[in-house]
């Protein structure tokens, strides 16, 4: 569990703790209500990019987000057409305008969080109880929040011009999708429930290519933050922003 210089007051270390927090933590539930019922991205955007949360908080201090922002800067003026939304356990979605430490998101209670408890590898490593049943319950609850956001978005007149792109850890280096791929599962379930089309990247072909070229560690450790992954992301963004 990566602790940083910011205050972390929500720490969820196993699936049951995550599940309890989703049901009863007032801070988390308040945010879910906002995302489900009130939040909409800026109207002039053309592409919503769903990107994984980072172990280090705030997000923008992490390597993964520094790499992302560097990639986005290469779009030039088209950067303004992309809206980044973080997929988070336990907060479901955190749009980029709430990343800054001075934003309303951070000013609620001056809190940050750490939530590794849905990942089997982490629970095994730190001897926390792991339950597939509660992982599924958590993914379902978070999928409902995201689905509500999608339904509200779908009702907007500008929805038809939006591209919804998920750039997440889409599978393992052995090309299998497991319960640890929570971000992919949340997006897929939410999209199905809301009847929207979310395109999930990287593809199996790319992951296979990356592993063959740079080894399993390149994907298993760096994932979407790997330089080749970011180069691939840039190509995707340029294609959908034409």
Beta strands, then each sheet from edge to edge (+ up, - down):
strand 1: 8-11
strand 2: 47-52
strand 3: 82-88
strand 4: 92-95
strand 5: 112-114
strand 6: 163-167
strand 7: 199-201
sheet 1: 1+ 5+
sheet 2: 4+ 3- 2- 6- 7-
end
